[in-house]
Amino acid sequence: MATNTMGERIREMLEQKNITQKDLAKKAGITEAAMSHYIKGDRVPRSTVLTKIAIALDTTPEFLLEGIPNDVKGELGYARRLIARNVEQMSKKEKMELINILMGDEDEKRS
């Protein structure tokens, strides 16, 4: 199946993951009617809603909108969002571990 639109990509992912439109709407925290409009292409979700749909489908907003494959760039975006959402709950030590990983400081990783 050609997946040229966001709705087609969402529909294909629903089939692949064997979940219903209703289940996806619930996971994304939106109404089933809104989800139906997004799949039909009648409406485009706001970025916050698009992100919730992408997370519920274990993909990226970039893939849903433009069909950009889930590659390293997409994974980096996901990692950024995940960290941003959880930074307040992270301890100073956890934050420093992330910094050390990003900086490639092997000595600090071992401590």
MDTraj code that builds the backbone (N, CA, C; nanometers):
import mdtraj as md
import numpy as np

residues = "MET ALA THR ASN THR MET GLY GLU ARG ILE ARG GLU MET LEU GLU GLN LYS ASN ILE THR GLN LYS ASP LEU ALA LYS LYS ALA GLY ILE THR GLU ALA ALA MET SER HIS TYR ILE LYS GLY ASP ARG VAL PRO ARG SER THR VAL LEU THR LYS ILE ALA ILE ALA LEU ASP THR THR PRO GLU PHE LEU LEU GLU GLY ILE PRO ASN ASP VAL LYS GLY GLU LEU GLY TYR ALA ARG ARG LEU ILE ALA ARG ASN VAL GLU GLN MET SER LYS LYS GLU LYS MET GLU LEU ILE ASN ILE LEU MET GLY ASP GLU ASP GLU LYS ARG SER".split()
xyz = np.array([
    [0.0842, -0.1178, 0.0000],
    [0.0000, 0.0000, 0.0000],
    [0.0891, 0.1246, 0.0000],
    [0.0566, 0.2207, -0.0876],
    [0.1300, 0.3470, -0.0898],
    [0.0886, 0.4293, 0.0313],
    [0.1853, 0.4839, 0.0995],
    [0.1548, 0.5633, 0.2184],
    [0.2024, 0.7055, 0.1945],
    [0.1222, 0.7799, 0.1198],
    [0.1611, 0.9161, 0.0826],
    [0.1087, 1.0225, 0.1773],
    [0.0087, 0.9913, 0.2563],
    [-0.0478, 1.0905, 0.3461],
    [-0.0320, 1.0450, 0.4907],
    [-0.0473, 1.1411, 0.5795],
    [-0.0386, 1.1094, 0.7215],
    [-0.1456, 1.0069, 0.7581],
    [-0.2669, 1.0274, 0.7092],
    [-0.3754, 0.9348, 0.7398],
    [-0.3447, 0.7936, 0.6938],
    [-0.2871, 0.7804, 0.5746],
    [-0.2516, 0.6476, 0.5234],
    [-0.1429, 0.5840, 0.6092],
    [-0.0463, 0.6652, 0.6527],
    [0.0603, 0.6101, 0.7378],
    [0.0039, 0.5658, 0.8725],
    [-0.0870, 0.6447, 0.9302],
    [-0.1485, 0.6058, 1.0574],
    [-0.2284, 0.4769, 1.0377],
    [-0.3086, 0.4716, 0.9319],
    [-0.3913, 0.3536, 0.9051],
    [-0.3036, 0.2291, 0.8889],
    [-0.1923, 0.2437, 0.8164],
    [-0.1022, 0.1296, 0.7978],
    [-0.0416, 0.0838, 0.9294],
    [-0.0032, 0.1796, 1.0135],
    [0.0555, 0.1428, 1.1428],
    [-0.0475, 0.0755, 1.2332],
    [-0.1723, 0.1200, 1.2250],
    [-0.2778, 0.0545, 1.3026],
    [-0.2896, -0.0917, 1.2630],
    [-0.2849, -0.1165, 1.1324],
    [-0.2926, -0.2550, 1.0834],
    [-0.1712, -0.3355, 1.1283],
    [-0.0511, -0.2767, 1.1162],
    [0.0712, -0.3469, 1.1541],
    [0.0718, -0.3828, 1.3021],
    [0.0227, -0.2921, 1.3842],
    [0.0254, -0.3128, 1.5287],
    [-0.1009, -0.3810, 1.5801],
    [-0.1953, -0.4051, 1.4879],
    [-0.3203, -0.4717, 1.5212],
    [-0.3936, -0.4011, 1.6355],
    [-0.4054, -0.2685, 1.6237],
    [-0.4831, -0.1914, 1.7205],
    [-0.5901, -0.1124, 1.6449],
    [-0.6933, -0.0753, 1.7154],
    [-0.8039, -0.0032, 1.6537],
    [-0.7817, 0.1469, 1.6620],
    [-0.8575, 0.2151, 1.5782],
    [-0.8561, 0.3619, 1.5808],
    [-0.8986, 0.4120, 1.7186],
    [-0.9956, 0.3443, 1.7780],
    [-1.0445, 0.3804, 1.9115],
    [-0.9329, 0.3645, 2.0149],
    [-0.8578, 0.2533, 2.0069],
    [-0.7462, 0.2304, 2.0997],
    [-0.6402, 0.3388, 2.0854],
    [-0.6088, 0.3736, 1.9607],
    [-0.5083, 0.4771, 1.9370],
    [-0.5542, 0.6109, 1.9930],
    [-0.6802, 0.6447, 1.9698],
    [-0.7330, 0.7711, 2.0212],
    [-0.7209, 0.7758, 2.1739],
    [-0.7543, 0.6647, 2.2379],
    [-0.7457, 0.6581, 2.3842],
    [-0.6013, 0.6753, 2.4311],
    [-0.5083, 0.6033, 2.3659],
    [-0.3670, 0.6136, 2.4036],
    [-0.3130, 0.7551, 2.3841],
    [-0.3614, 0.8231, 2.2790],
    [-0.3132, 0.9583, 2.2490],
    [-0.3889, 1.0650, 2.3283],
    [-0.4939, 1.0251, 2.3980],
    [-0.5693, 1.1195, 2.4799],
    [-0.6568, 1.2144, 2.3986],
    [-0.7093, 1.1652, 2.2863],
    [-0.7973, 1.2475, 2.2028],
    [-0.9254, 1.1689, 2.1747],
    [-1.0236, 1.2365, 2.1175],
    [-1.1487, 1.1683, 2.0871],
    [-1.1330, 1.0811, 1.9630],
    [-1.2170, 0.9805, 1.9551],
    [-1.2164, 0.8944, 1.8379],
    [-1.2564, 0.9736, 1.7132],
    [-1.3472, 1.0702, 1.7302],
    [-1.3898, 1.1534, 1.6171],
    [-1.2728, 1.2356, 1.5630],
    [-1.1931, 1.2923, 1.6523],
    [-1.0757, 1.3694, 1.6085],
    [-0.9787, 1.2791, 1.5338],
    [-0.9561, 1.1595, 1.5877],
    [-0.8647, 1.0655, 1.5220],
    [-0.9159, 1.0315, 1.3822],
    [-1.0454, 1.0137, 1.3701],
    [-1.1050, 0.9834, 1.2407],
    [-1.0774, 1.0952, 1.1408],
    [-1.0905, 1.2192, 1.1837],
    [-1.0624, 1.3335, 1.0960],
    [-0.9159, 1.3362, 1.0520],
    [-0.8240, 1.3031, 1.1428],
    [-0.6814, 1.3016, 1.1075],
    [-0.6526, 1.1918, 1.0054],
    [-0.7141, 1.0761, 1.0247],
    [-0.6907, 0.9650, 0.9334],
    [-0.7504, 0.9935, 0.7956],
    [-0.8682, 1.0549, 0.7934],
    [-0.9316, 1.0896, 0.6660],
    [-0.8588, 1.2031, 0.5937],
    [-0.7831, 1.2813, 0.6691],
    [-0.7142, 1.3950, 0.6098],
    [-0.7957, 1.5231, 0.6125],
    [-0.9062, 1.5219, 0.6865],
    [-0.9905, 1.6409, 0.6998],
    [-0.9242, 1.7474, 0.7859],
    [-0.8420, 1.7032, 0.8778],
    [-0.7748, 1.7943, 0.9717],
    [-0.6309, 1.7490, 0.9914],
    [-0.5488, 1.8439, 1.0345],
    [-0.4098, 1.8132, 1.0715],
    [-0.3976, 1.8443, 1.2208],
    [-0.3462, 1.7499, 1.2982],
    [-0.3358, 1.7737, 1.4428],
    [-0.2310, 1.8799, 1.4767],
    [-0.2546, 1.9470, 1.5882],
    [-0.1530, 2.0388, 1.6409],
    [-0.0302, 1.9572, 1.6774],
    [0.0815, 2.0248, 1.6913],
    [0.2077, 1.9533, 1.7158],
    [0.2032, 1.8704, 1.8434],
    [0.1392, 1.9204, 1.9476],
    [0.1338, 1.8439, 2.0724],
    [0.0524, 1.7158, 2.0544],
    [-0.0560, 1.7245, 1.9791],
    [-0.1394, 1.6065, 1.9538],
    [-0.0655, 1.5101, 1.8611],
    [-0.0003, 1.5640, 1.7605],
    [0.0762, 1.4806, 1.6678],
    [0.1836, 1.4021, 1.7424],
    [0.2496, 1.4669, 1.8355],
    [0.3529, 1.4003, 1.9150],
    [0.2919, 1.2869, 1.9977],
    [0.1750, 1.3107, 2.0558],
    [0.1089, 1.2057, 2.1347],
    [0.0707, 1.0865, 2.0469],
    [0.0220, 1.1141, 1.9261],
    [-0.0140, 1.0062, 1.8335],
    [0.1112, 0.9274, 1.7957],
    [0.2197, 1.0001, 1.7654],
    [0.3450, 0.9342, 1.7279],
    [0.3966, 0.8460, 1.8408],
    [0.3929, 0.8963, 1.9623],
    [0.4389, 0.8179, 2.0773],
    [0.3515, 0.6931, 2.0942],
    [0.2219, 0.7098, 2.0792],
    [0.1301, 0.5958, 2.0929],
    [0.1566, 0.4892, 1.9863],
    [0.2054, 0.5329, 1.8690],
    [0.2356, 0.4390, 1.7610],
    [0.3826, 0.3973, 1.7593],
    [0.4596, 0.4459, 1.8571],
    [0.6023, 0.4155, 1.8666],
    [0.6759, 0.4573, 1.7393],
    [0.6502, 0.5807, 1.6965],
    [0.7168, 0.6370, 1.5798],
    [0.7472, 0.7835, 1.6075],
    [0.7739, 0.8595, 1.5034],
    [0.8059, 1.0008, 1.5183],
    [0.7037, 1.0862, 1.4452],
    [0.6864, 1.2103, 1.4895],
    [0.5983, 1.3015, 1.4161],
    [0.6453, 1.3210, 1.2719],
    [0.7758, 1.3217, 1.2512],
    [0.8307, 1.3392, 1.1173],
    [0.7873, 1.2269, 1.0241],
    [0.7823, 1.1052, 1.0778],
    [0.7377, 0.9937, 0.9955],
    [0.5898, 1.0095, 0.9611],
    [0.5084, 1.0440, 1.0604],
    [0.3654, 1.0572, 1.0346],
    [0.3362, 1.1685, 0.9347],
    [0.4008, 1.2825, 0.9512],
    [0.3738, 1.3967, 0.8632],
    [0.4317, 1.3801, 0.7236],
    [0.5568, 1.3381, 0.7169],
    [0.6277, 1.3427, 0.5893],
    [0.6782, 1.2079, 0.5400],
    [0.6600, 1.1049, 0.6186],
    [0.7087, 0.9736, 0.5780],
    [0.8579, 0.9568, 0.5956],
    [0.9205, 1.0480, 0.6721],
    [1.0638, 1.0378, 0.6978],
    [1.0864, 0.9154, 0.7863],
    [1.1668, 0.8216, 0.7405],
    [1.1862, 0.6965, 0.8159],
    [1.2370, 0.7203, 0.9573],
    [1.2062, 0.6242, 1.0417],
    [1.2535, 0.6274, 1.1801],
    [1.4007, 0.5915, 1.1826],
    [1.4833, 0.6889, 1.1564],
    [1.6273, 0.6671, 1.1536],
    [1.6909, 0.7296, 1.2770],
    [1.8192, 0.7436, 1.2726],
    [1.8914, 0.8003, 1.3868],
    [1.8429, 0.9411, 1.4166],
    [1.8192, 1.0225, 1.3141],
    [1.7712, 1.1583, 1.3367],
    [1.6366, 1.1566, 1.4082],
    [1.5485, 1.0666, 1.3664],
    [1.4193, 1.0540, 1.4320],
    [1.4329, 1.0064, 1.5752],
    [1.5222, 0.9132, 1.5957],
    [1.5448, 0.8626, 1.7307],
    [1.6023, 0.9707, 1.8210],
    [1.6881, 1.0544, 1.7653],
    [1.7444, 1.1640, 1.8435],
    [1.6345, 1.2603, 1.8874],
    [1.5432, 1.2909, 1.7967],
    [1.4309, 1.3781, 1.8317],
    [1.3466, 1.3174, 1.9421],
    [1.3222, 1.1874, 1.9310],
    [1.2450, 1.1176, 2.0338],
    [1.3185, 1.1232, 2.1681],
    [1.4488, 1.0985, 2.1648],
    [1.5279, 1.1020, 2.2881],
    [1.5232, 1.2411, 2.3514],
    [1.5333, 1.3433, 2.2682],
    [1.5251, 1.4809, 2.3204],
    [1.3922, 1.5052, 2.3905],
    [1.2821, 1.4647, 2.3267],
    [1.1497, 1.4854, 2.3870],
    [1.1366, 1.4069, 2.5167],
    [1.1872, 1.2846, 2.5165],
    [1.1802, 1.2004, 2.6354],
    [1.2568, 1.2638, 2.7513],
    [1.3758, 1.3113, 2.7237],
    [1.4561, 1.3767, 2.8282],
    [1.3887, 1.5042, 2.8752],
    [1.3398, 1.5839, 2.7806],
    [1.2750, 1.7105, 2.8173],
    [1.1547, 1.6877, 2.9075],
    [1.0783, 1.5819, 2.8790],
    [0.9595, 1.5531, 2.9611],
    [0.9971, 1.5052, 3.1006],
    [1.1145, 1.4480, 3.1164],
    [1.1512, 1.3848, 3.2430],
    [1.2637, 1.4535, 3.3183],
    [1.3143, 1.5620, 3.2657],
    [1.4313, 1.6264, 3.3259],
    [1.4062, 1.6687, 3.4711],
    [1.2853, 1.7086, 3.5036],
    [1.2561, 1.7530, 3.6403],
    [1.2652, 1.6386, 3.7410],
    [1.2420, 1.5160, 3.6950],
    [1.2476, 1.4008, 3.7861],
    [1.3872, 1.3402, 3.7944],
    [1.4782, 1.3849, 3.7089],
    [1.6126, 1.3272, 3.7069],
    [1.6985, 1.3857, 3.8183],
    [1.7804, 1.3002, 3.8768],
    [1.8745, 1.3473, 3.9788],
    [1.9930, 1.4144, 3.9099],
    [2.0714, 1.4855, 3.9866],
    [2.1909, 1.5503, 3.9321],
    [2.2852, 1.4441, 3.8749],
    [2.2974, 1.3321, 3.9450],
    [2.3849, 1.2241, 3.8986],
    [2.3389, 1.1712, 3.7625],
    [2.2080, 1.1508, 3.7465],
    [2.1548, 1.1024, 3.6184],
    [2.1802, 1.2028, 3.5061],
    [2.1628, 1.3302, 3.5368],
    [2.1896, 1.4344, 3.4363],
    [2.3369, 1.4331, 3.3964],
    [2.4256, 1.4166, 3.4950],
    [2.5692, 1.4143, 3.4659],
    [2.6054, 1.2900, 3.3839],
    [2.5409, 1.1774, 3.4109],
    [2.5650, 1.0569, 3.3317],
    [2.5294, 1.0809, 3.1856],
    [2.4176, 1.1474, 3.1622],
    [2.3776, 1.1798, 3.0240],
    [2.4791, 1.2719, 2.9575],
    [2.5218, 1.3723, 3.0298],
    [2.6209, 1.4655, 2.9754],
    [2.7491, 1.3907, 2.9402],
    [2.7930, 1.3039, 3.0279],
    [2.9157, 1.2277, 3.0032],
    [2.9024, 1.1367, 2.8821],
    [2.7866, 1.0746, 2.8668],
    [2.7630, 0.9899, 2.7492],
    [2.7693, 1.0743, 2.6226],
    [2.7032, 1.1881, 2.6250],
    [2.7014, 1.2759, 2.5074],
    [2.8397, 1.3306, 2.4735],
    [2.9187, 1.3581, 2.5755],
    [3.0521, 1.4136, 2.5535],
    [3.1555, 1.3059, 2.5216],
    [3.1158, 1.1791, 2.5390],
    [3.2065, 1.0698, 2.5081],
    [3.3186, 1.0546, 2.6090],
    [3.2935, 1.0976, 2.7312],
    [3.3942, 1.0910, 2.8367],
    [3.3937, 0.9503, 2.8973],
    [3.4794, 0.8637, 2.8461],
    [3.4830, 0.7244, 2.8884],
    [3.5184, 0.7092, 3.0361],
    [3.6069, 0.7916, 3.0876],
    [3.6468, 0.7803, 3.2292],
    [3.5274, 0.8035, 3.3211],
    [3.4450, 0.9035, 3.2883],
    [3.3308, 0.9345, 3.3727],
    [3.2233, 0.8272, 3.3625],
    [3.2125, 0.7603, 3.2480],
    [3.1123, 0.6552, 3.2295],
    [3.1393, 0.5381, 3.3211],
    [3.2648, 0.5109, 3.3501],
    [3.3014, 0.3950, 3.4310],
    [3.2858, 0.4201, 3.5804],
    [3.2799, 0.5432, 3.6218],
    [3.2748, 0.5704, 3.7661],
    [3.1389, 0.5517, 3.8237],
])
top = md.Topology()
chain = top.add_chain()
for i, resn in enumerate(residues, 1):
    res = top.add_residue(resn, chain, resSeq=i)
    for name in ("N", "CA", "C"):
        top.add_atom(name, md.element.get_by_symbol(name[0]), res)
traj = md.Trajectory(xyz[None], top)
